[in-house]
């Protein structure tokens, strides 16, 4: 059996004889709780819990001590969360505890949170209750419904186009499914790449003499 000393600012409801647990396993009990006075107080630590632990229980020096509760309103006890490493506490060593939050402070924080939530609800009611805001909200909903309807129509039309293409209907469908037509288009593109000058050729008929006009108009002479 050996003892460790845990410092706290408040006992948090822990009494002498309360269990001491390490990682949830009971390994001892509180032997004494001492109120510190004068220079013994260190950094706001007002009390010291002296715990008696079973032999063979080893607690790393960087462990943390908390005041915990069995259940919501159950017995208060000292909970030690073991740290890491192989430097263990020895008899009468000091373990600095993590101070418990008083119930009064928790209740105060809860009341404050409830009050802020109620204020938020009132503000939302004021905003939503404004007739102009109501009209804007209705307009947003209507625009959203119209947009959704247009998207649905676009999806339906696109699906119809895909079905026609798959069935080989229309020019695009034939281009994809008619092997001969597809080959002709591919050959045509290849030919243009090989002979791009063909795009610049003029019809031969444009070069025939019959289509040429006289460069100079004829002159009329009166002869006698």
For each residue, the residues with C-beta under 8 A, 3 or more apart:
1: 52 53 54 55
2: 52 53 55 90 91 92
3: 31 50 51 52 53 91 92
4: 50 51 53 59 89 91 92 93 94 95
5: 48 49 50 51 92 93 94 95
6: 48 49 51 65 78 94 95 96 97
7: 36 42 45 47 48 49 94 95 96 97
8: 11 12 45 46 47 48 49 65 67 97 99 100
9: 44 45 46 47 99
10: 46 47 99 100 102
11: 8 14 15 33 47 49 67
12: 8 67 76 99 100 102
13: 67 76
14: 11 18 30 33 49 67 76 77 78
15: 11 18 30 33 76
16: 30 31 32 33
17: 29 30
18: 14 15 29 30 75 76 77 78
19: 26 28 29 30 75 77 78
20: 26 27 28 29 30 51 52 53 77 78 80
21: 24 25 26 27 68 77 78 79 80
22: 25 27 57 59 80 82
23: 80 81 82
24: 21 79
25: 21 22
26: 19 20 21
27: 20 21 22 53 54 57
28: 19 20 51 52 53 54 57
29: 17 18 19 20 51 52
30: 14 15 16 17 18 19 20 33 49 50 51 77 78
31: 3 16 50 51 52
32: 16 49 50
33: 11 14 15 16 30 47 48 49 50
34: 47 48 50
35: 46 47
36: 7 40 41 42 45 46 47 48
37: 40 41
38: 41
39:
40: 36 37
41: 36 37 38 44 45 46
42: 7 36 45
43:
44: 9 41 99
45: 7 8 9 36 41 42 48 96 97
46: 8 9 10 35 36 41
47: 7 8 9 10 11 33 34 35 36
48: 5 6 7 8 33 34 36 45
49: 5 6 7 8 11 14 30 32 33 65 78 97
50: 3 4 5 30 31 32 33 34
51: 3 4 5 6 20 28 29 30 31 78
52: 1 2 3 20 28 29 31
53: 1 2 3 4 20 27 28 57 59
54: 1 27 28 57
55: 1 2
56:
57: 22 27 28 53 54
58: 88 89
59: 4 22 53 63 80 82 88 89 95
60: 63 82 83 84 85 86 87 88 89
61: 83 85 87 88 89 93
62: 83 84 85 87
63: 59 60 80 81 82 83 89 95
64: 80 81 83 97 98
65: 6 8 49 78 79 80 81 95 96 97 98
66: 78 79 80 81 97 98 100
67: 8 11 12 13 14 76 77 78 79 97 100
68: 21 76 77 78 79
69: 72 73 74 75 76 77
70: 74 75 76 77
71: 74
72: 69
73: 69
74: 69 70 71
75: 18 19 69 70
76: 12 13 14 15 18 67 68 69 70
77: 14 18 19 20 21 30 67 68 69 70
78: 6 14 18 19 20 21 30 49 51 65 66 67 68
79: 21 24 65 66 67 68
80: 20 21 22 23 59 63 64 65 66 95
81: 23 63 64 65 66
82: 22 23 59 60 63
83: 60 61 62 63 64
84: 60 62
85: 60 61 62
86: 60
87: 60 61 62
88: 58 59 60 61
89: 4 58 59 60 61 63 93 95
90: 2 93
91: 2 3 4
92: 2 3 4 5
93: 4 5 61 89 90
94: 4 5 6 7
95: 4 5 6 7 59 63 65 80 89
96: 6 7 45 65
97: 6 7 8 45 49 64 65 66 67
98: 64 65 66
99: 8 9 10 12 44
100: 8 10 12 66 67
101: 105 106
102: 10 12 105 106
103: 106 107
104: 107 108
105: 101 102 108 109
106: 101 102 103 109 110
107: 103 104 110 111
108: 104 105 111 112
109: 105 106 112 113
110: 106 107 113 114
111: 107 108 114 115
112: 108 109 115 116
113: 109 110 116 117
114: 110 111 117 118
115: 111 112 118 119
116: 112 113 119 120
117: 113 114 120 121
118: 114 115 121 122
119: 115 116 122 123
120: 116 117 123 124
121: 117 118 124 125
122: 118 119 125 126
123: 119 120 126 127
124: 120 121 127 128
125: 121 122 128 129
126: 122 123 129 130
127: 123 124 130 133
128: 124 125 133 134 137
129: 125 126 133 134
130: 126 127 133 134
131: 134 135
132: 135 136
133: 127 128 129 130 136 137
134: 128 129 130 131 137 138
135: 131 132 138 139
136: 132 133 139 140
137: 128 133 134 140 141
138: 134 135 141 142
139: 135 136 142 143
140: 136 137 143 144
141: 137 138 144 145
142: 138 139 145 146
143: 139 140 146 147
144: 140 141 147 148
145: 141 142 148 149
146: 142 143 149 150
147: 143 144 150 151
148: 144 145 151 152
149: 145 146 152 153
150: 146 147 153 154
151: 147 148 154 155
152: 148 149 155 156
153: 149 150 156 157
154: 150 151 157 158
155: 151 152 158 159
156: 152 153 159 160
157: 153 154 160 161
158: 154 155 161 162
159: 155 156 162 163
160: 156 157 163 164
161: 157 158 164 165
162: 158 159 165 166
163: 159 160 166 167
164: 160 161 167 169 170 173
165: 161 162 168 169 170 172 173 176 177
166: 162 163 173
167: 163 164 173
168: 165 173 174 176 177 178
169: 164 165 173 174
170: 164 165 173 174
171: 174 175
172: 165 175 176
173: 164 165 166 167 168 169 170 176 177
174: 168 169 170 171 177 178 181
175: 171 172 178 181 182 185
176: 165 168 172 173 182
177: 165 168 173 174
178: 168 174 175 181 182
179: 182 183
180: 183 184
181: 174 175 178 184 185
182: 175 176 178 179 185 186
183: 179 180 186 187
184: 180 181 187 188
185: 175 181 182 188 189
186: 182 183 189 190
187: 183 184 190 191
188: 184 185 191 192
189: 185 186 192 193
190: 186 187 193 194
191: 187 188 194 195 198
192: 188 189 195 196 198 199
193: 189 190 196
194: 190 191
195: 191 192 198
196: 192 193 199
197: 200 201
198: 191 192 195 201
199: 192 196
200: 197
201: 197 198
202: 206 207
203: 206
204: 207 208
205: 208 211
206: 202 203 211
207: 202 204 211
208: 204 205 211 212
209: 212
210:
211: 205 206 207 208
212: 208 209
213:
214: 217 218
215:
216:
217: 214
218: 214
219:
220:
221:
222:
223:
224:
